[in-house]
Each structure stands twice: as structure tokens, then as C-alpha cells.
Amino acid sequence: MMRALVTFIRTEELTQARAAKLLGVTQPRISDLTRGKIHLFSIDNLVVLLAAAGLRVDLKFKKAA
């Protein structure tokens, strides 16, 4: 999910400040995202950020083999 957000930011050629405004977070939060600081983001938070970016999350579950 973090990779999808970083890809979105790069594809749209957004500055960290512009990405922060678009996603409703602070610029340091975008910095944490782009630096891959996974421990600072919950799954819930990433889903909210993806939604703000106009991206949809699909989860699939399978029975273990």
C-alpha cells in the first residue's frame, strides 16, 4: 500500500507539500511515507490515504494450502 502511494505521488509529479495537502496530512508524514517508515503507518491509515488519492484497495483471502 505504501508503494502504491509513493508511485501515485511520483506519477502525478507531486511535491511533498502538494501531496500532503491533497492527502490531508502534513509534509513530514509524506516524508515518512516516501522513506518507507512502515512502522509509523497502520493499515487503516494507509487505506484512508489511498482513498484520498482516489485509489481503491481490494483484499483477497484464500485458505492456506
Gaussian input, Z-matrix of N, CA and C with variables (Angstrom, degrees):
# hf/3-21g

backbone

0 1
 N
 C     1     B1
 C     2     B2     1     A1
 N     3     B3     2     A2     1     D1
 C     4     B4     3     A3     2     D2
 C     5     B5     4     A4     3     D3
 N     6     B6     5     A5     4     D4
 C     7     B7     6     A6     5     D5
 C     8     B8     7     A7     6     D6
 N     9     B9     8     A8     7     D7
 C    10    B10     9     A9     8     D8
 C    11    B11    10    A10     9     D9
 N    12    B12    11    A11    10    D10
 C    13    B13    12    A12    11    D11
 C    14    B14    13    A13    12    D12
 N    15    B15    14    A14    13    D13
 C    16    B16    15    A15    14    D14
 C    17    B17    16    A16    15    D15
 N    18    B18    17    A17    16    D16
 C    19    B19    18    A18    17    D17
 C    20    B20    19    A19    18    D18
 N    21    B21    20    A20    19    D19
 C    22    B22    21    A21    20    D20
 C    23    B23    22    A22    21    D21
 N    24    B24    23    A23    22    D22
 C    25    B25    24    A24    23    D23
 C    26    B26    25    A25    24    D24
 N    27    B27    26    A26    25    D25
 C    28    B28    27    A27    26    D26
 C    29    B29    28    A28    27    D27
 N    30    B30    29    A29    28    D28
 C    31    B31    30    A30    29    D29
 C    32    B32    31    A31    30    D30
 N    33    B33    32    A32    31    D31
 C    34    B34    33    A33    32    D32
 C    35    B35    34    A34    33    D33
 N    36    B36    35    A35    34    D34
 C    37    B37    36    A36    35    D35
 C    38    B38    37    A37    36    D36
 N    39    B39    38    A38    37    D37
 C    40    B40    39    A39    38    D38
 C    41    B41    40    A40    39    D39
 N    42    B42    41    A41    40    D40
 C    43    B43    42    A42    41    D41
 C    44    B44    43    A43    42    D42
 N    45    B45    44    A44    43    D43
 C    46    B46    45    A45    44    D44
 C    47    B47    46    A46    45    D45
 N    48    B48    47    A47    46    D46
 C    49    B49    48    A48    47    D47
 C    50    B50    49    A49    48    D48
 N    51    B51    50    A50    49    D49
 C    52    B52    51    A51    50    D50
 C    53    B53    52    A52    51    D51
 N    54    B54    53    A53    52    D52
 C    55    B55    54    A54    53    D53
 C    56    B56    55    A55    54    D54
 N    57    B57    56    A56    55    D55
 C    58    B58    57    A57    56    D56
 C    59    B59    58    A58    57    D57
 N    60    B60    59    A59    58    D58
 C    61    B61    60    A60    59    D59
 C    62    B62    61    A61    60    D60
 N    63    B63    62    A62    61    D61
 C    64    B64    63    A63    62    D62
 C    65    B65    64    A64    63    D63
 N    66    B66    65    A65    64    D64
 C    67    B67    66    A66    65    D65
 C    68    B68    67    A67    66    D66
 N    69    B69    68    A68    67    D67
 C    70    B70    69    A69    68    D68
 C    71    B71    70    A70    69    D69
 N    72    B72    71    A71    70    D70
 C    73    B73    72    A72    71    D71
 C    74    B74    73    A73    72    D72
 N    75    B75    74    A74    73    D73
 C    76    B76    75    A75    74    D74
 C    77    B77    76    A76    75    D75
 N    78    B78    77    A77    76    D76
 C    79    B79    78    A78    77    D77
 C    80    B80    79    A79    78    D78
 N    81    B81    80    A80    79    D79
 C    82    B82    81    A81    80    D80
 C    83    B83    82    A82    81    D81
 N    84    B84    83    A83    82    D82
 C    85    B85    84    A84    83    D83
 C    86    B86    85    A85    84    D84
 N    87    B87    86    A86    85    D85
 C    88    B88    87    A87    86    D86
 C    89    B89    88    A88    87    D87
 N    90    B90    89    A89    88    D88
 C    91    B91    90    A90    89    D89
 C    92    B92    91    A91    90    D90
 N    93    B93    92    A92    91    D91
 C    94    B94    93    A93    92    D92
 C    95    B95    94    A94    93    D93
 N    96    B96    95    A95    94    D94
 C    97    B97    96    A96    95    D95
 C    98    B98    97    A97    96    D96
 N    99    B99    98    A98    97    D97
 C   100   B100    99    A99    98    D98
 C   101   B101   100   A100    99    D99
 N   102   B102   101   A101   100   D100
 C   103   B103   102   A102   101   D101
 C   104   B104   103   A103   102   D102
 N   105   B105   104   A104   103   D103
 C   106   B106   105   A105   104   D104
 C   107   B107   106   A106   105   D105
 N   108   B108   107   A107   106   D106
 C   109   B109   108   A108   107   D107
 C   110   B110   109   A109   108   D108
 N   111   B111   110   A110   109   D109
 C   112   B112   111   A111   110   D110
 C   113   B113   112   A112   111   D111
 N   114   B114   113   A113   112   D112
 C   115   B115   114   A114   113   D113
 C   116   B116   115   A115   114   D114
 N   117   B117   116   A116   115   D115
 C   118   B118   117   A117   116   D116
 C   119   B119   118   A118   117   D117
 N   120   B120   119   A119   118   D118
 C   121   B121   120   A120   119   D119
 C   122   B122   121   A121   120   D120
 N   123   B123   122   A122   121   D121
 C   124   B124   123   A123   122   D122
 C   125   B125   124   A124   123   D123
 N   126   B126   125   A125   124   D124
 C   127   B127   126   A126   125   D125
 C   128   B128   127   A127   126   D126
 N   129   B129   128   A128   127   D127
 C   130   B130   129   A129   128   D128
 C   131   B131   130   A130   129   D129
 N   132   B132   131   A131   130   D130
 C   133   B133   132   A132   131   D131
 C   134   B134   133   A133   132   D132
 N   135   B135   134   A134   133   D133
 C   136   B136   135   A135   134   D134
 C   137   B137   136   A136   135   D135
 N   138   B138   137   A137   136   D136
 C   139   B139   138   A138   137   D137
 C   140   B140   139   A139   138   D138
 N   141   B141   140   A140   139   D139
 C   142   B142   141   A141   140   D140
 C   143   B143   142   A142   141   D141
 N   144   B144   143   A143   142   D142
 C   145   B145   144   A144   143   D143
 C   146   B146   145   A145   144   D144
 N   147   B147   146   A146   145   D145
 C   148   B148   147   A147   146   D146
 C   149   B149   148   A148   147   D147
 N   150   B150   149   A149   148   D148
 C   151   B151   150   A150   149   D149
 C   152   B152   151   A151   150   D150
 N   153   B153   152   A152   151   D151
 C   154   B154   153   A153   152   D152
 C   155   B155   154   A154   153   D153
 N   156   B156   155   A155   154   D154
 C   157   B157   156   A156   155   D155
 C   158   B158   157   A157   156   D156
 N   159   B159   158   A158   157   D157
 C   160   B160   159   A159   158   D158
 C   161   B161   160   A160   159   D159
 N   162   B162   161   A161   160   D160
 C   163   B163   162   A162   161   D161
 C   164   B164   163   A163   162   D162
 N   165   B165   164   A164   163   D163
 C   166   B166   165   A165   164   D164
 C   167   B167   166   A166   165   D165
 N   168   B168   167   A167   166   D166
 C   169   B169   168   A168   167   D167
 C   170   B170   169   A169   168   D168
 N   171   B171   170   A170   169   D169
 C   172   B172   171   A171   170   D170
 C   173   B173   172   A172   171   D171
 N   174   B174   173   A173   172   D172
 C   175   B175   174   A174   173   D173
 C   176   B176   175   A175   174   D174
 N   177   B177   176   A176   175   D175
 C   178   B178   177   A177   176   D176
 C   179   B179   178   A178   177   D177
 N   180   B180   179   A179   178   D178
 C   181   B181   180   A180   179   D179
 C   182   B182   181   A181   180   D180
 N   183   B183   182   A182   181   D181
 C   184   B184   183   A183   182   D182
 C   185   B185   184   A184   183   D183
 N   186   B186   185   A185   184   D184
 C   187   B187   186   A186   185   D185
 C   188   B188   187   A187   186   D186
 N   189   B189   188   A188   187   D187
 C   190   B190   189   A189   188   D188
 C   191   B191   190   A190   189   D189
 N   192   B192   191   A191   190   D190
 C   193   B193   192   A192   191   D191
 C   194   B194   193   A193   192   D192

   B1=1.4389
   B2=1.5251
   B3=1.3240
   B4=1.4666
   B5=1.5254
   B6=1.3166
   B7=1.4604
   B8=1.5281
   B9=1.3175
   B10=1.4659
   B11=1.5243
   B12=1.3171
   B13=1.4590
   B14=1.5265
   B15=1.3143
   B16=1.4672
   B17=1.5313
   B18=1.3165
   B19=1.4564
   B20=1.5238
   B21=1.3195
   B22=1.4595
   B23=1.5283
   B24=1.3125
   B25=1.4650
   B26=1.5317
   B27=1.3253
   B28=1.4677
   B29=1.5205
   B30=1.3268
   B31=1.4637
   B32=1.5238
   B33=1.3223
   B34=1.4668
   B35=1.5297
   B36=1.3288
   B37=1.4662
   B38=1.5318
   B39=1.3265
   B40=1.4601
   B41=1.5222
   B42=1.3068
   B43=1.4590
   B44=1.5266
   B45=1.3124
   B46=1.4669
   B47=1.5211
   B48=1.3065
   B49=1.4673
   B50=1.5220
   B51=1.3248
   B52=1.4706
   B53=1.5245
   B54=1.3297
   B55=1.4632
   B56=1.5272
   B57=1.3201
   B58=1.4626
   B59=1.5234
   B60=1.3114
   B61=1.4631
   B62=1.5261
   B63=1.3171
   B64=1.4556
   B65=1.5308
   B66=1.3281
   B67=1.4652
   B68=1.5294
   B69=1.3162
   B70=1.4602
   B71=1.5113
   B72=1.3342
   B73=1.4688
   B74=1.5288
   B75=1.3160
   B76=1.4653
   B77=1.5292
   B78=1.3178
   B79=1.4638
   B80=1.5327
   B81=1.3521
   B82=1.4707
   B83=1.5419
   B84=1.3276
   B85=1.4753
   B86=1.5285
   B87=1.3339
   B88=1.4719
   B89=1.5272
   B90=1.3188
   B91=1.4583
   B92=1.5310
   B93=1.3341
   B94=1.4673
   B95=1.5248
   B96=1.3246
   B97=1.4610
   B98=1.5292
   B99=1.3279
   B100=1.4627
   B101=1.5263
   B102=1.3171
   B103=1.4774
   B104=1.5313
   B105=1.3487
   B106=1.4615
   B107=1.5146
   B108=1.3153
   B109=1.4650
   B110=1.5363
   B111=1.3153
   B112=1.4608
   B113=1.5199
   B114=1.3032
   B115=1.4618
   B116=1.5292
   B117=1.3160
   B118=1.4674
   B119=1.5292
   B120=1.3420
   B121=1.4600
   B122=1.5229
   B123=1.3294
   B124=1.4664
   B125=1.5256
   B126=1.3041
   B127=1.4615
   B128=1.5232
   B129=1.3133
   B130=1.4648
   B131=1.5202
   B132=1.3158
   B133=1.4590
   B134=1.5198
   B135=1.3179
   B136=1.4618
   B137=1.5296
   B138=1.3207
   B139=1.4662
   B140=1.5252
   B141=1.3253
   B142=1.4722
   B143=1.5327
   B144=1.3139
   B145=1.4633
   B146=1.5250
   B147=1.3201
   B148=1.4644
   B149=1.5204
   B150=1.3158
   B151=1.4623
   B152=1.5257
   B153=1.3235
   B154=1.4660
   B155=1.5317
   B156=1.3241
   B157=1.4614
   B158=1.5270
   B159=1.3211
   B160=1.4611
   B161=1.5134
   B162=1.3138
   B163=1.4608
   B164=1.5205
   B165=1.3222
   B166=1.4628
   B167=1.5239
   B168=1.3097
   B169=1.4560
   B170=1.5236
   B171=1.3230
   B172=1.4614
   B173=1.5285
   B174=1.3146
   B175=1.4607
   B176=1.5205
   B177=1.3113
   B178=1.4553
   B179=1.5123
   B180=1.3166
   B181=1.4500
   B182=1.5023
   B183=1.3300
   B184=1.4530
   B185=1.5255
   B186=1.2897
   B187=1.4513
   B188=1.5321
   B189=1.3279
   B190=1.4601
   B191=1.5275
   B192=1.3133
   B193=1.4756
   B194=1.5035
   A1=110.31
   A2=115.01
   A3=117.86
   A4=110.36
   A5=116.89
   A6=119.92
   A7=111.05
   A8=116.53
   A9=120.39
   A10=110.34
   A11=117.31
   A12=120.91
   A13=111.71
   A14=116.11
   A15=119.56
   A16=109.74
   A17=117.48
   A18=121.29
   A19=110.80
   A20=116.69
   A21=121.41
   A22=110.92
   A23=116.67
   A24=121.57
   A25=110.19
   A26=116.61
   A27=120.29
   A28=111.79
   A29=117.31
   A30=121.84
   A31=111.33
   A32=115.42
   A33=120.34
   A34=112.30
   A35=115.53
   A36=122.70
   A37=111.82
   A38=114.96
   A39=121.07
   A40=110.68
   A41=116.28
   A42=119.70
   A43=107.07
   A44=116.51
   A45=118.84
   A46=110.82
   A47=117.18
   A48=120.62
   A49=110.91
   A50=117.48
   A51=121.22
   A52=110.78
   A53=116.97
   A54=120.97
   A55=110.27
   A56=116.19
   A57=120.48
   A58=110.89
   A59=116.52
   A60=120.57
   A61=110.32
   A62=116.75
   A63=121.69
   A64=112.42
   A65=116.41
   A66=121.24
   A67=112.94
   A68=116.99
   A69=120.54
   A70=114.83
   A71=115.73
   A72=120.75
   A73=108.21
   A74=116.24
   A75=120.49
   A76=110.54
   A77=115.92
   A78=120.81
   A79=111.45
   A80=119.27
   A81=118.01
   A82=112.65
   A83=116.23
   A84=119.67
   A85=109.93
   A86=117.10
   A87=120.95
   A88=109.74
   A89=116.82
   A90=120.70
   A91=110.45
   A92=116.56
   A93=120.35
   A94=110.78
   A95=115.81
   A96=121.57
   A97=110.82
   A98=116.22
   A99=119.73
   A100=112.56
   A101=117.18
   A102=120.88
   A103=112.04
   A104=116.48
   A105=120.11
   A106=115.16
   A107=117.25
   A108=120.55
   A109=110.02
   A110=114.61
   A111=123.09
   A112=112.45
   A113=117.26
   A114=121.46
   A115=113.30
   A116=117.93
   A117=121.00
   A118=113.58
   A119=117.14
   A120=120.91
   A121=111.41
   A122=115.39
   A123=120.10
   A124=108.26
   A125=115.91
   A126=120.43
   A127=109.69
   A128=116.79
   A129=120.61
   A130=111.22
   A131=116.51
   A132=120.61
   A133=111.37
   A134=117.09
   A135=120.67
   A136=111.10
   A137=117.00
   A138=120.58
   A139=110.18
   A140=117.30
   A141=121.39
   A142=110.10
   A143=117.55
   A144=121.18
   A145=111.28
   A146=116.84
   A147=120.44
   A148=110.88
   A149=117.20
   A150=121.27
   A151=110.68
   A152=116.58
   A153=120.80
   A154=110.69
   A155=116.27
   A156=121.27
   A157=111.62
   A158=116.42
   A159=120.00
   A160=113.04
   A161=116.44
   A162=122.23
   A163=109.70
   A164=116.23
   A165=121.37
   A166=109.97
   A167=116.26
   A168=122.50
   A169=108.77
   A170=116.52
   A171=122.39
   A172=107.63
   A173=117.22
   A174=121.98
   A175=109.11
   A176=115.98
   A177=121.34
   A178=108.16
   A179=115.34
   A180=121.45
   A181=109.58
   A182=115.66
   A183=121.61
   A184=108.92
   A185=114.80
   A186=120.23
   A187=108.18
   A188=114.82
   A189=119.96
   A190=109.96
   A191=115.19
   A192=120.23
   A193=111.57
   D1=-39.08
   D2=177.89
   D3=-64.36
   D4=-40.80
   D5=178.98
   D6=-61.29
   D7=-40.43
   D8=179.25
   D9=-61.94
   D10=-41.00
   D11=179.16
   D12=-67.01
   D13=-43.84
   D14=179.35
   D15=-64.80
   D16=-41.08
   D17=176.65
   D18=-60.76
   D19=-43.03
   D20=177.32
   D21=-58.79
   D22=-47.72
   D23=-178.79
   D24=-61.09
   D25=-43.30
   D26=-179.12
   D27=-70.88
   D28=-42.76
   D29=-179.91
   D30=-61.50
   D31=-40.72
   D32=179.52
   D33=-81.22
   D34=-2.30
   D35=179.98
   D36=53.86
   D37=45.58
   D38=-179.60
   D39=-87.67
   D40=140.88
   D41=168.98
   D42=-73.65
   D43=164.58
   D44=177.02
   D45=-61.41
   D46=-38.11
   D47=179.71
   D48=-64.94
   D49=-43.96
   D50=180.00
   D51=-67.99
   D52=-40.87
   D53=177.97
   D54=-62.40
   D55=-41.38
   D56=179.32
   D57=-61.20
   D58=-44.14
   D59=-179.91
   D60=-64.65
   D61=-44.96
   D62=179.87
   D63=-62.11
   D64=-40.21
   D65=-176.10
   D66=-90.91
   D67=-5.98
   D68=176.82
   D69=75.47
   D70=33.05
   D71=178.11
   D72=-131.16
   D73=-179.63
   D74=178.56
   D75=-87.09
   D76=161.49
   D77=177.74
   D78=-62.02
   D79=-40.44
   D80=177.03
   D81=-61.05
   D82=-29.77
   D83=177.81
   D84=-67.37
   D85=-38.87
   D86=176.51
   D87=-66.40
   D88=-38.24
   D89=176.55
   D90=-59.81
   D91=-44.97
   D92=177.56
   D93=-59.27
   D94=-40.29
   D95=-179.90
   D96=-63.70
   D97=-49.97
   D98=-176.55
   D99=-70.06
   D100=-22.94
   D101=177.10
   D102=-87.06
   D103=-0.41
   D104=174.80
   D105=74.70
   D106=28.58
   D107=-179.85
   D108=-78.55
   D109=75.69
   D110=-173.67
   D111=-56.05
   D112=-39.11
   D113=-175.62
   D114=-63.71
   D115=-13.48
   D116=-179.08
   D117=-93.19
   D118=-1.83
   D119=-175.93
   D120=-124.68
   D121=130.71
   D122=173.86
   D123=-89.27
   D124=162.40
   D125=176.36
   D126=-59.95
   D127=-42.84
   D128=179.27
   D129=-57.95
   D130=-45.15
   D131=-179.26
   D132=-63.71
   D133=-41.32
   D134=179.60
   D135=-64.63
   D136=-39.05
   D137=177.89
   D138=-63.01
   D139=-41.34
   D140=177.99
   D141=-62.94
   D142=-43.77
   D143=179.14
   D144=-64.61
   D145=-41.54
   D146=177.60
   D147=-61.56
   D148=-42.79
   D149=178.34
   D150=-62.18
   D151=-41.49
   D152=179.00
   D153=-63.57
   D154=-28.88
   D155=178.61
   D156=-83.42
   D157=-3.99
   D158=-179.05
   D159=82.02
   D160=21.35
   D161=179.28
   D162=-106.41
   D163=149.15
   D164=-177.93
   D165=-112.03
   D166=143.04
   D167=178.65
   D168=-104.65
   D169=128.37
   D170=174.17
   D171=-118.30
   D172=125.53
   D173=177.42
   D174=-111.17
   D175=140.23
   D176=176.60
   D177=-126.88
   D178=139.86
   D179=177.50
   D180=-120.53
   D181=138.31
   D182=177.99
   D183=-130.53
   D184=149.19
   D185=175.34
   D186=-68.97
   D187=135.78
   D188=179.68
   D189=-62.53
   D190=143.33
   D191=-178.25
   D192=-75.53

